[in-house]
Amino acid sequence: MQKFIFNHQNESIMIIRKSIFLLAGILALSSCSNNDKEDNTNVGPTGPPVETGTANTTYKPAFSGQTRAGSIQTTTEIESKVITNGLSAPWGVAYLPDGRLLVTEKAGKIKIVTQAGVISNALTGVPAVNPDSQGGLLGICLDPAYTTNRMIYWAFSEVVAGGNITAVAKGRISDDEKAIENVTVIYRSNTPNASTLHYGGRVLFDKTGNLFVSIGERSVLETRPLAQAVTSSLGKVVRITTSGQAAPGNPSFTQTGALPELYSIGHRNPQGLAIHPTTGELWQSEHGPRGGDEINRITAGANYGWPTITYGIEYSGTKVGEGITQQTGMEQPVYYWDPVVSPSGMTFYAGNRVPEWQNNLFIGALSGMHIVRLAFKDNKVAGEERLLAGEGQRFRDITQGKDEALYAVTDQGRLYRIDKK
């Protein structure tokens, strides 16, 4: 077992915090007649930004706190435990009702892991995946009625005529937990390409029982512009029913031939999706090129800009397109990183065991080799923390269990449990 404890604030910081509490109380009393929803977030004192590396660009943020927010530090004593290091390139993790974890492995396997670290044999019935490069078996989630129907949903890279696509399948875990039964591919992205990059690949239920799916633009120059094309599902977040049809209430894109499943457009490689526990809004993480990794608050029908606007540059060092970061009709990221951390799977904390974490966003960072913690105030980042930064692990996905612990998987095969000590 590995333990890490975050130091308590010193006396001078506590004095500052008391002053902040006093000021907050005064402001609250003066605004009792305001009908707007109160934001009770208490971020506490912040220090210098956690990012000290040299940026790839000289681009300026659109607003204060959009990048390099002040550092914050968890004051609760936290313990991390490696449940197992015996997984093979795990990509997605979901918490089962009995406390075990359902894990996808990139090569095409779905396994069940106990809290004691016992790994099951791969469940049979999973369709073939293309595991080359960034492809494989990707994100996974449980049906909201899993306890009665035992249904699961997952994204994967599939070989079809014309190239590779991002696909979504569903199936039922058998009673003996050896197979996935009645497997059906319910959705396929509509623009195949030989590229083995930028599949996106997260799947997540919304609060109406429909599915969000993130799909990348496949990276290559020929498909990159399709992130802006409403006739293609590349570079999009789509919203579908459990049968794979366009979900009721989706936004209407007015251009000719717009796909009815589109929810938002203009994404590069979106590898993280999470529902805010209080507002029910969808949030997303997205890989930029050199610089420009993003966290977005997704609005139905909105355009998030790629490749027209970005806070990153090409890997060669040249600008992307016209080298602009803002354009009318295109959304700004809530937050971005330069240099990149490579944000992947993510979850909001909705527990009570660590009160200071409530409604904070936790994101697995691949190249950053840590777990990002972001605290918010009025939908802007008010503080950033890096957890498990000394582990040397590429954190691929993270979820919260019903036990209120966080569970994270890494490319190197580890499954972590992170909780109050």
Secondary structure by P-SEA (a helix, b strand, c coil): cbbbbbbcccaaaaaaaaaaaaaaaaaaaacccccccccccccccccccccccccccccccccccccccbbbbbccbbbbbccccccccccbbbbccccbbbbbccccccccccccccccccccccccccccccccccbbbbcccccccccccbbbbbbcccbbbbbbbbbbcccccccccccccccccccccccccccbbbbbbccccbbbbbbcccccccccccccccccccccbbbbcccccccccccccccccccccccccccccccccccccccccccccccccccccccccccccccccccccccccccccccccccccccccbbbbccccccccccccccccccccccccccbbbbbbccccbbbbbbbccccccccccccccccccccccccccccbbbbbcccbbbbbbccc
